[in-house]
Amino acid sequence: MEQQHPLAASRAGETQPLTEPADLARWRTETPGCATRVHLNNAGAGLMPQPVLDTITQHLQREAAIGGYEAADEAESRVRASYEAVAHLIGAAARNIAVVENATVAFSQALSAFDFHPGDVIVTTRADYPSNQLMFLSLARRLGVEVRRAADLPEGGVAPDDVRRQASDPRCKLVAVSWVPTNSGLVQAVPDVGAVCAQLGVPYLVDACQAVGQIPVNVETLRCDFLAATARKFLRGPRGIGFLYVSDHALERGLYPLLVDMHGADWTDRDAFQLAEDARRFENWEFPYALVLGLGEAARYALAVGAEGYARARRLASILRERLAACPGVRVLDRGRERCAIVTIAIEGRDAADVKLALRARGINTSSAHRTGGVIDMDAKGASSVLRLSTHYYNTEAELDTAVTTLKQALEAPRRATTPPESATPPAGPAPGRR
């Protein structure tokens, strides 16, 4: 029998009942990590389901048995199917998918496709991913590019009207937005920004690293020229693999990365080369084929779970926000009209990295970020560090209760230990080398 629970939904002022889906037991059975951990670090790396793990290990076994090149040749049709699955997941065609090492590489490959000159303008947001911001600042320092950050709405999140104002400058070469910042549950209005860019004829790059796998993605709706993503987060794939979507329009314009590889082009004459016709011009020749197959399997798994999984992850995060907000000394930091399956909190008098390790020692996986993970956003919130808890569809309300109770205990323990009796044994710290 289904049980319903009241909760605050992802949009302020809404409440929706949470139901336990019929597939929950299977999802958890197919996720080995659920047996030993409360995993609330899906924004860092989601737990791989068994089919993804099996796909990767089986290919590695074939490489060991017959050789790496031979195993790749043998798996050629399944590799093609992986491209098709990833493309299906985001509403694209396989020709528009380039497989790369991670979302940051995907983003940098797209960024390098533009011939920036002194005075050119890049419009971004105040909450873009730090690696992206560093790339922009590097372009500013090296090439004289001007980086403009659009204003936020009063409730948080980029203001599309200010993007329009900034990007209307004829010097604007690119608009780039992180759909979901790494240190916040904010969901940026990327479709609205995409509409602005389409009207202005300005290229649009979306960092969907934290979005793919927890938010439905359709690149036609987003109207983006490029979209960068990873496998390891909410998509529940392996680490060390990601992908870049490249629109037909960008391909027709002849855009390609600054440092094209022999996989992305053919050296046709002494001083000439011919680009690959599709998005693979953004790829490199050497591939971790086991991970490529794992990425495809993760995409198929996400497609099978469907919209029910997206909605459940968000609803669980809404429950978690409410329960964390009631904890003494805890400040929930998430803002914006729309919020996702990432919950971020600041803890009075505590460094989030220390709290993360204390929770990990008690079987609760979370992650932490410091000011350098989002300087503008963190300074605006008056936070030097944040603890990030990210839910997924395979989590349960009981796990949320366990996490909140364990957090309270972890926060109380050091206070009790500040003046221990002389005979007391000092509490054990984190294992050497752990971060």
ROSEKE-156622 format. One record per residue (C-alpha): x, y, z; residue number from 1. Coordinates in Angstrom, 2 decimals, padded with zeros to 5 digits, always signed. Each point is the difference from the previous one (the first is absolute). Layout:
REM residues N
+---------+---------+---------+------+
|       u |       v |       w | figu |
+---------+---------+---------+------+
|       X |       Y |       Z |  NUM |
...
+---------+---------+---------+------+
END
This chain:
REM residues 435
+---------+---------+---------+------+
|       u |       v |       w | figu |
+---------+---------+---------+------+
| +000.00 | +000.00 | +000.00 |    1 |
| +001.38 | +003.43 | -000.93 |    2 |
| +000.77 | +002.41 | +002.81 |    3 |
| -000.36 | +003.75 | -000.54 |    4 |
| +001.90 | +002.69 | +001.83 |    5 |
| -000.49 | +003.78 | -000.12 |    6 |
| +003.03 | +002.02 | -001.10 |    7 |
| +001.07 | +003.28 | -001.53 |    8 |
| +000.53 | -000.43 | -003.73 |    9 |
| +002.83 | +001.44 | -002.06 |   10 |
| -001.95 | +003.20 | -000.64 |   11 |
| -000.74 | +002.28 | +002.92 |   12 |
| -003.55 | -000.16 | +001.28 |   13 |
| -000.84 | -003.39 | -001.51 |   14 |
| -000.54 | -003.25 | +001.85 |   15 |
| -000.32 | -003.39 | -001.59 |   16 |
| -000.40 | -003.49 | +001.43 |   17 |
| +003.00 | -002.30 | -000.23 |   18 |
| -000.77 | -003.56 | -000.99 |   19 |
| +002.26 | -003.01 | +000.23 |   20 |
| +000.29 | -001.19 | -003.61 |   21 |
| -000.48 | -003.63 | -000.83 |   22 |
| +003.53 | -000.16 | -001.42 |   23 |
| +001.73 | +001.37 | +003.11 |   24 |
| +000.95 | -003.42 | +001.38 |   25 |
| +001.46 | -001.02 | -003.37 |   26 |
| +001.93 | +003.25 | -000.36 |   27 |
| +001.54 | -000.55 | +003.40 |   28 |
| +000.72 | -003.67 | -000.62 |   29 |
| +001.75 | +000.94 | -003.24 |   30 |
| +002.07 | +002.59 | +001.87 |   31 |
| +002.55 | -001.94 | +002.10 |   32 |
| +001.07 | +003.08 | +001.95 |   33 |
| -003.45 | +000.39 | +001.54 |   34 |
| +000.70 | -003.03 | +002.20 |   35 |
| +002.85 | +001.63 | +001.89 |   36 |
| -000.31 | +003.81 | -000.26 |   37 |
| -002.49 | +002.82 | +000.11 |   38 |
| +001.17 | +001.63 | -003.19 |   39 |
| -000.87 | +003.70 | -000.17 |   40 |
| +002.87 | +000.98 | -002.27 |   41 |
| -001.63 | -000.52 | -003.37 |   42 |
| +001.09 | +003.47 | -001.10 |   43 |
| +003.56 | -001.27 | +000.47 |   44 |
| -000.34 | -003.52 | -001.36 |   45 |
| -003.19 | -002.01 | -000.05 |   46 |
| +000.08 | -003.67 | +000.92 |   47 |
| +000.33 | -002.11 | -003.14 |   48 |
| -002.78 | -002.53 | -000.57 |   49 |
| +001.02 | -003.61 | -000.55 |   50 |
| -000.64 | +000.01 | -003.78 |   51 |
| +002.46 | +002.88 | -000.43 |   52 |
| +002.59 | -001.70 | +002.16 |   53 |
| -000.43 | -003.28 | -001.89 |   54 |
| +000.34 | +001.71 | -003.38 |   55 |
| +003.29 | +001.62 | +001.00 |   56 |
| +001.57 | -003.05 | +001.61 |   57 |
| -001.01 | -002.32 | -002.85 |   58 |
| +001.74 | +002.20 | -002.53 |   59 |
| +003.11 | +000.22 | +002.16 |   60 |
| +000.02 | -003.78 | +000.17 |   61 |
| -000.17 | -000.16 | -003.79 |   62 |
| +002.92 | +002.43 | -000.25 |   63 |
| +001.99 | -002.24 | +002.33 |   64 |
| -000.98 | -003.11 | -001.95 |   65 |
| +000.43 | +001.08 | -003.62 |   66 |
| +001.70 | +003.44 | +000.06 |   67 |
| -001.15 | +003.59 | +000.21 |   68 |
| -000.18 | +000.76 | -003.72 |   69 |
| -001.69 | -003.30 | -000.76 |   70 |
| -002.55 | +000.45 | +002.77 |   71 |
| -000.83 | +003.48 | -001.33 |   72 |
| -000.55 | -001.40 | -003.49 |   73 |
| -002.19 | -002.74 | +001.41 |   74 |
| -002.10 | +002.56 | +001.91 |   75 |
| -000.40 | +002.42 | -002.92 |   76 |
| -003.76 | -000.44 | -000.34 |   77 |
| -000.52 | +000.39 | +003.76 |   78 |
| +002.12 | +003.15 | +000.00 |   79 |
| -002.22 | +001.45 | -002.74 |   80 |
| -003.02 | -000.96 | +002.08 |   81 |
| +001.48 | +001.93 | +002.94 |   82 |
| +000.07 | +003.17 | -002.09 |   83 |
| -003.60 | -000.60 | -000.98 |   84 |
| -001.08 | -000.50 | +003.62 |   85 |
| +001.71 | +003.19 | +001.17 |   86 |
| -001.51 | +001.92 | -002.90 |   87 |
| -003.47 | -001.37 | +000.76 |   88 |
| +000.37 | +001.09 | +003.63 |   89 |
| +000.40 | +003.67 | -000.99 |   90 |
| -002.21 | +000.10 | -003.09 |   91 |
| +002.81 | +000.03 | -002.55 |   92 |
| +001.44 | -002.22 | -002.73 |   93 |
| +003.11 | -002.13 | +000.36 |   94 |
| +001.88 | +002.21 | -002.48 |   95 |
| -000.31 | +002.86 | +002.51 |   96 |
| +001.79 | -001.85 | +002.83 |   97 |
| +003.73 | +000.17 | +000.73 |   98 |
| +001.28 | -002.25 | +002.78 |   99 |
| +002.74 | +001.62 | +002.10 |  100 |
| +001.66 | -000.49 | +003.36 |  101 |
| -002.32 | +002.14 | +002.13 |  102 |
| -002.29 | +003.00 | -000.02 |  103 |
| +002.84 | +002.47 | +000.51 |  104 |
| +001.81 | -001.35 | -003.06 |  105 |
| -003.28 | +000.18 | -001.92 |  106 |
| -000.47 | +003.62 | +001.06 |  107 |
| +003.57 | +000.97 | -000.85 |  108 |
| -000.22 | -001.71 | -003.41 |  109 |
| -003.10 | +002.03 | -000.79 |  110 |
| +001.57 | +003.20 | +001.30 |  111 |
| +003.09 | -000.54 | -002.13 |  112 |
| -002.13 | -000.10 | -003.15 |  113 |
| -000.38 | +003.78 | +000.10 |  114 |
| +002.66 | +002.36 | -001.34 |  115 |
| -000.01 | +002.58 | +002.77 |  116 |
| +001.66 | +003.36 | -000.49 |  117 |
| +000.70 | +002.93 | +002.35 |  118 |
| -003.27 | +001.71 | +000.89 |  119 |
| -002.21 | -003.01 | -000.73 |  120 |
| -002.62 | -000.62 | +002.68 |  121 |
| -001.02 | -003.19 | +001.80 |  122 |
| -003.22 | +000.28 | +002.00 |  123 |
| -000.38 | -002.44 | +002.88 |  124 |
| -001.60 | -000.07 | +003.46 |  125 |
| +001.00 | +000.65 | +003.57 |  126 |
| -000.29 | -003.72 | +000.82 |  127 |
| +001.88 | -001.66 | -002.83 |  128 |
| +002.19 | -003.02 | +000.76 |  129 |
| +003.42 | +001.10 | +001.34 |  130 |
| +001.98 | -001.80 | -002.71 |  131 |
| -002.08 | +001.83 | -002.60 |  132 |
| +000.56 | +003.33 | +001.73 |  133 |
| +003.73 | -000.71 | +000.05 |  134 |
| -000.04 | -000.68 | -003.74 |  135 |
| -001.78 | +003.30 | -000.60 |  136 |
| +002.50 | +001.85 | +002.17 |  137 |
| +002.87 | -001.71 | -001.79 |  138 |
| -001.41 | +001.16 | -003.34 |  139 |
| -000.31 | +003.49 | +001.44 |  140 |
| +003.61 | +000.00 | +001.16 |  141 |
| +001.47 | -001.60 | -003.11 |  142 |
| -002.18 | +001.34 | -002.82 |  143 |
| -001.66 | +003.10 | +001.42 |  144 |
| -003.50 | -001.46 | +000.07 |  145 |
| -002.51 | +001.85 | +002.16 |  146 |
| -001.94 | -002.21 | +002.44 |  147 |
| -003.44 | +001.31 | +000.97 |  148 |
| -002.15 | -001.64 | +002.65 |  149 |
| -003.71 | +000.60 | -000.36 |  150 |
| -001.93 | +001.17 | +003.04 |  151 |
| -002.07 | -002.34 | +002.16 |  152 |
| -003.72 | +000.17 | +000.65 |  153 |
| -000.96 | +001.09 | +003.56 |  154 |
| -000.91 | -003.60 | +000.89 |  155 |
| +003.21 | -001.37 | -001.50 |  156 |
| +000.98 | -001.29 | -003.40 |  157 |
| +001.07 | +001.86 | -003.09 |  158 |
| -002.31 | +002.67 | -001.42 |  159 |
| -000.65 | -000.80 | -003.69 |  160 |
| -000.81 | +003.65 | -000.70 |  161 |
| +003.45 | +001.02 | +001.17 |  162 |
| +001.53 | -002.74 | -002.16 |  163 |
| -001.85 | +001.61 | -002.90 |  164 |
| +001.33 | +003.42 | +000.89 |  165 |
| +003.59 | -001.21 | +000.32 |  166 |
| -000.07 | -002.31 | -003.03 |  167 |
| -001.52 | +002.67 | -002.25 |  168 |
| +003.46 | +001.54 | -000.18 |  169 |
| +001.26 | -000.75 | -003.54 |  170 |
| +003.31 | -001.05 | +001.55 |  171 |
| -001.66 | -002.92 | +001.83 |  172 |
| +001.49 | -003.22 | -001.36 |  173 |
| -001.56 | -002.50 | +002.43 |  174 |
| -002.49 | -000.50 | +002.83 |  175 |
| +000.91 | -002.79 | +002.43 |  176 |
| -002.09 | -001.22 | +002.94 |  177 |
| +000.38 | -002.79 | +002.56 |  178 |
| -003.48 | -001.52 | +000.21 |  179 |
| +000.51 | -001.08 | +003.62 |  180 |
| +002.91 | +001.51 | +001.95 |  181 |
| +002.22 | -002.43 | +001.86 |  182 |
| -000.48 | +001.64 | +003.41 |  183 |
| -003.75 | +000.64 | -000.09 |  184 |
| -003.37 | -001.58 | -000.66 |  185 |
| -000.85 | +002.85 | -002.35 |  186 |
| -001.32 | -000.86 | -003.46 |  187 |
| +000.80 | +002.74 | -002.50 |  188 |
| -002.58 | +001.04 | -002.60 |  189 |
| +001.97 | -001.47 | -002.88 |  190 |
| -002.98 | -000.30 | -002.41 |  191 |
| -000.77 | +003.71 | +000.49 |  192 |
| +003.63 | +000.92 | -000.61 |  193 |
| -000.01 | -002.25 | -003.07 |  194 |
| -002.98 | +001.89 | -001.40 |  195 |
| +001.86 | +003.28 | +000.50 |  196 |
| +003.10 | -001.35 | -001.76 |  197 |
| -002.06 | -001.34 | -002.91 |  198 |
| -001.68 | +003.38 | -000.47 |  199 |
| +003.34 | +001.82 | +000.09 |  200 |
| +001.87 | -002.56 | -002.09 |  201 |
| +002.65 | -000.44 | +002.71 |  202 |
| +001.61 | -003.45 | +000.52 |  203 |
| -001.10 | -001.72 | +003.21 |  204 |
| +001.99 | -002.47 | +002.11 |  205 |
| -001.69 | -001.90 | +002.86 |  206 |
| +001.90 | -001.81 | +002.74 |  207 |
| -002.41 | -002.82 | +000.88 |  208 |
| +002.45 | -001.90 | +002.19 |  209 |
| -002.36 | +000.02 | +003.01 |  210 |
| -003.18 | -000.13 | -002.07 |  211 |
| +000.18 | -003.10 | -002.20 |  212 |
| -001.52 | -002.89 | +001.93 |  213 |
| -002.06 | +002.13 | +002.39 |  214 |
| -001.75 | +002.44 | -002.35 |  215 |
| -001.69 | -000.88 | -003.30 |  216 |
| +002.18 | +001.32 | -002.83 |  217 |
| -001.06 | +000.88 | -003.52 |  218 |
| +002.59 | +001.96 | -001.93 |  219 |
| -002.60 | +001.20 | -002.50 |  220 |
| -001.93 | +001.64 | +002.83 |  221 |
| +003.19 | +001.48 | +001.45 |  222 |
| +000.99 | +001.34 | -003.43 |  223 |
| +003.65 | -000.37 | +000.89 |  224 |
| +002.96 | -000.35 | -002.34 |  225 |
| +002.04 | -002.05 | +002.46 |  226 |
| -000.84 | -001.98 | +003.13 |  227 |
| +002.63 | -001.56 | +002.27 |  228 |
| -000.69 | -002.88 | +002.38 |  229 |
| +001.57 | -002.81 | +002.01 |  230 |
| -000.87 | -003.63 | +000.70 |  231 |
| +000.94 | -000.23 | +003.65 |  232 |
| -002.61 | +002.17 | +001.70 |  233 |
| -003.78 | -000.38 | -000.22 |  234 |
| +000.34 | -002.07 | -003.16 |  235 |
| +001.57 | -002.70 | +002.21 |  236 |
| +002.73 | -000.92 | -002.45 |  237 |
| +003.73 | -000.51 | +000.57 |  238 |
| +002.54 | +002.67 | +000.83 |  239 |
| +002.36 | +001.18 | -002.71 |  240 |
| -002.47 | +000.35 | -002.86 |  241 |
| -002.38 | +002.69 | -001.24 |  242 |
| -001.42 | +001.43 | -003.18 |  243 |
| -000.54 | +003.17 | -002.01 |  244 |
| -003.10 | +000.71 | -002.05 |  245 |
| +000.75 | +002.04 | -003.14 |  246 |
| -002.98 | +001.37 | -001.93 |  247 |
| -000.41 | -000.39 | -003.74 |  248 |
| +000.25 | +003.78 | -000.26 |  249 |
| +003.41 | -000.01 | +001.71 |  250 |
| +001.19 | -002.82 | -002.26 |  251 |
| -001.24 | +001.80 | -003.11 |  252 |
| +001.87 | +003.12 | +001.10 |  253 |
| +003.14 | -002.10 | -000.07 |  254 |
| +000.78 | +000.43 | +003.70 |  255 |
| +002.69 | -002.31 | +001.34 |  256 |
| +002.35 | -000.05 | +003.00 |  257 |
| +003.18 | +002.04 | -000.06 |  258 |
| +002.20 | -003.08 | +000.33 |  259 |
| -001.71 | -002.52 | -002.24 |  260 |
| +001.11 | -003.63 | +000.32 |  261 |
| +000.59 | -002.57 | -002.75 |  262 |
| -003.31 | -001.57 | +001.01 |  263 |
| -001.80 | +003.29 | -000.66 |  264 |
| +001.68 | +000.69 | -003.33 |  265 |
| +002.04 | -001.64 | -002.76 |  266 |
| +003.37 | +001.38 | -001.03 |  267 |
| -000.70 | +000.10 | -003.71 |  268 |
| +002.98 | +001.89 | -001.38 |  269 |
| +003.25 | +001.56 | +001.14 |  270 |
| -001.75 | +003.15 | +001.28 |  271 |
| -003.65 | -001.04 | +000.01 |  272 |
| -002.49 | -002.00 | +002.05 |  273 |
| -003.62 | -001.08 | -000.35 |  274 |
| -002.32 | +000.13 | +003.01 |  275 |
| -002.24 | -002.88 | +000.99 |  276 |
| -003.53 | +000.74 | -001.16 |  277 |
| -001.62 | -000.56 | +003.40 |  278 |
| +000.60 | +000.90 | +003.64 |  279 |
| +002.87 | -002.48 | +000.24 |  280 |
| +002.25 | +002.80 | -001.25 |  281 |
| -000.01 | +000.99 | +003.70 |  282 |
| +001.27 | -003.42 | +001.12 |  283 |
| +003.48 | -001.42 | +000.49 |  284 |
| +001.22 | -003.22 | -001.55 |  285 |
| +000.80 | -001.92 | +003.19 |  286 |
| -003.16 | -001.26 | +001.71 |  287 |
| -000.82 | -001.90 | +003.21 |  288 |
| -002.42 | -002.29 | -001.80 |  289 |
| -001.17 | -001.73 | +003.17 |  290 |
| -001.12 | +003.38 | +001.33 |  291 |
| -001.63 | +000.95 | -003.29 |  292 |
| -002.07 | -003.17 | +000.22 |  293 |
| -000.74 | +000.76 | +003.65 |  294 |
| -001.18 | +003.49 | -000.96 |  295 |
| -002.38 | -001.49 | -002.54 |  296 |
| -001.37 | -002.47 | +002.52 |  297 |
| -000.50 | +002.78 | +002.55 |  298 |
| -001.94 | +002.00 | -002.60 |  299 |
| -002.22 | -003.00 | -000.73 |  300 |
| -000.59 | -000.53 | +003.72 |  301 |
| -000.98 | +003.66 | +000.43 |  302 |
| -002.37 | -000.23 | -002.96 |  303 |
| -001.64 | -003.08 | +001.52 |  304 |
| -000.52 | +001.74 | +003.35 |  305 |
| -001.41 | +003.06 | -001.74 |  306 |
| -001.79 | +003.03 | +001.39 |  307 |
| -001.05 | -001.81 | +003.17 |  308 |
| +003.62 | -000.07 | +001.12 |  309 |
| +000.55 | +003.70 | -000.70 |  310 |
| -003.05 | +000.99 | +002.03 |  311 |
| +000.81 | -002.30 | +002.90 |  312 |
| +003.56 | +001.32 | +000.40 |  313 |
| -001.27 | +003.57 | +000.24 |  314 |
| -002.75 | -000.85 | +002.44 |  315 |
| +002.43 | -001.80 | +002.26 |  316 |
| +002.22 | +003.09 | -000.08 |  317 |
| -002.97 | +002.17 | +001.00 |  318 |
| -000.63 | -002.22 | +003.01 |  319 |
| +003.67 | +000.14 | +000.91 |  320 |
| +000.08 | +003.82 | -000.20 |  321 |
| -002.91 | +000.26 | +002.40 |  322 |
| +001.57 | -002.37 | +002.51 |  323 |
| +003.43 | +001.60 | -000.18 |  324 |
| -001.51 | +003.48 | +000.40 |  325 |
| -001.37 | -001.13 | +003.36 |  326 |
| +003.47 | -000.99 | +001.29 |  327 |
| +001.65 | +002.45 | +002.43 |  328 |
| +002.97 | +001.82 | -001.50 |  329 |
| -000.84 | -001.07 | -003.57 |  330 |
| -000.77 | +002.51 | -002.75 |  331 |
| -001.46 | -001.25 | -003.29 |  332 |
| +001.55 | +002.02 | -002.84 |  333 |
| -001.93 | -001.06 | -003.09 |  334 |
| -001.77 | +002.80 | -001.86 |  335 |
| -001.81 | +000.55 | -003.29 |  336 |
| -003.41 | -000.49 | -001.52 |  337 |
| +000.82 | -003.63 | -000.67 |  338 |
| +002.09 | -002.34 | +002.14 |  339 |
| +001.32 | -003.44 | -000.73 |  340 |
| +001.29 | -003.11 | +001.77 |  341 |
| +003.00 | +001.82 | +001.49 |  342 |
| -000.32 | +001.39 | +003.53 |  343 |
| +002.70 | +002.28 | +001.38 |  344 |
| +000.38 | +001.16 | +003.58 |  345 |
| +002.37 | +002.10 | +002.06 |  346 |
| +000.65 | -001.15 | +003.56 |  347 |
| +000.72 | +002.58 | +002.63 |  348 |
| +003.55 | -000.20 | +001.31 |  349 |
| +000.90 | -003.07 | -002.00 |  350 |
| +002.03 | -000.68 | -003.11 |  351 |
| -002.06 | -002.06 | -002.42 |  352 |
| +002.94 | -002.20 | -000.99 |  353 |
| +000.38 | -001.17 | +003.61 |  354 |
| -003.72 | -000.71 | +000.27 |  355 |
| +000.11 | -001.95 | -003.26 |  356 |
| +002.72 | -002.27 | +001.39 |  357 |
| -001.85 | -000.47 | +003.27 |  358 |
| -003.11 | -001.08 | -001.90 |  359 |
| +001.99 | -002.27 | -002.29 |  360 |
| +001.46 | -001.77 | +003.01 |  361 |
| -003.60 | -000.68 | +001.07 |  362 |
| -001.06 | -001.39 | -003.39 |  363 |
| -001.52 | +003.16 | -001.52 |  364 |
| +001.46 | +001.27 | -003.29 |  365 |
| -000.17 | +003.75 | -000.64 |  366 |
| +002.40 | +002.55 | -001.50 |  367 |
| +001.30 | +003.43 | +000.88 |  368 |
| +001.05 | +003.14 | -001.81 |  369 |
| +001.94 | +003.05 | +001.08 |  370 |
| -000.15 | +003.61 | -001.11 |  371 |
| +002.19 | -000.67 | -003.04 |  372 |
| -002.73 | -002.29 | -001.35 |  373 |
| -002.21 | +003.04 | -000.64 |  374 |
| +001.58 | +003.24 | +001.14 |  375 |
| -002.78 | +002.40 | -001.02 |  376 |
| -002.86 | -002.21 | +001.15 |  377 |
| +001.69 | -001.03 | +003.26 |  378 |
| +000.90 | +003.57 | +000.91 |  379 |
| -003.57 | +001.12 | -000.66 |  380 |
| -001.25 | -002.69 | +002.37 |  381 |
| +002.61 | +000.77 | +002.64 |  382 |
| +001.28 | -003.57 | +000.00 |  383 |
| +003.61 | -001.16 | +000.06 |  384 |
| -000.88 | -003.67 | -000.47 |  385 |
| -003.10 | -002.03 | -000.79 |  386 |
| -001.08 | -003.59 | +000.54 |  387 |
| -001.71 | -001.43 | -003.06 |  388 |
| -002.54 | -002.82 | +000.26 |  389 |
| -001.44 | -001.26 | -003.28 |  390 |
| -002.83 | -002.48 | -000.29 |  391 |
| -000.90 | -002.45 | -002.74 |  392 |
| -003.02 | -002.10 | -000.83 |  393 |
| +001.45 | -003.07 | +001.73 |  394 |
| +000.24 | +001.80 | +003.35 |  395 |
| -002.74 | -000.39 | +002.62 |  396 |
| -001.57 | +002.24 | +002.62 |  397 |
| +001.41 | -002.30 | +002.66 |  398 |
| +003.48 | +000.78 | -001.33 |  399 |
| -000.74 | +003.71 | +000.27 |  400 |
| -001.04 | -000.48 | +003.62 |  401 |
| +003.20 | -001.92 | +000.66 |  402 |
| +002.09 | +002.72 | -001.61 |  403 |
| -001.61 | +002.84 | +001.97 |  404 |
| +000.24 | -001.90 | +003.29 |  405 |
| +003.63 | -000.90 | -000.69 |  406 |
| +000.82 | +003.60 | -000.88 |  407 |
| -001.44 | +001.19 | +003.31 |  408 |
| +002.06 | -002.60 | +001.84 |  409 |
| +003.15 | +000.94 | -001.90 |  410 |
| -000.50 | +003.67 | +000.83 |  411 |
| -000.61 | -000.74 | +003.68 |  412 |
| +002.92 | -002.41 | +000.45 |  413 |
| +002.87 | +002.54 | -000.27 |  414 |
| -001.72 | +002.33 | +002.47 |  415 |
| -000.26 | -002.78 | +002.55 |  416 |
| +003.64 | -000.88 | -000.61 |  417 |
| +001.38 | +003.53 | +000.51 |  418 |
| +000.59 | -000.56 | +003.74 |  419 |
| +000.47 | -003.76 | +000.38 |  420 |
| +000.90 | -001.60 | +003.30 |  421 |
| +003.70 | -000.68 | +000.39 |  422 |
| -000.49 | -003.73 | -000.48 |  423 |
| -001.97 | +000.40 | -003.22 |  424 |
| +001.50 | -001.28 | -003.22 |  425 |
| +000.15 | +002.69 | -002.73 |  426 |
| -002.49 | -000.66 | -002.81 |  427 |
| +001.48 | -001.58 | -003.09 |  428 |
| +000.49 | +002.32 | -002.96 |  429 |
| -000.43 | -000.79 | -003.65 |  430 |
| +002.26 | -002.63 | -001.48 |  431 |
| +003.31 | +001.34 | -001.35 |  432 |
| -000.21 | +001.20 | -003.57 |  433 |
| -003.78 | +000.37 | -000.08 |  434 |
| -001.44 | +003.17 | -001.43 |  435 |
+---------+---------+---------+------+
END
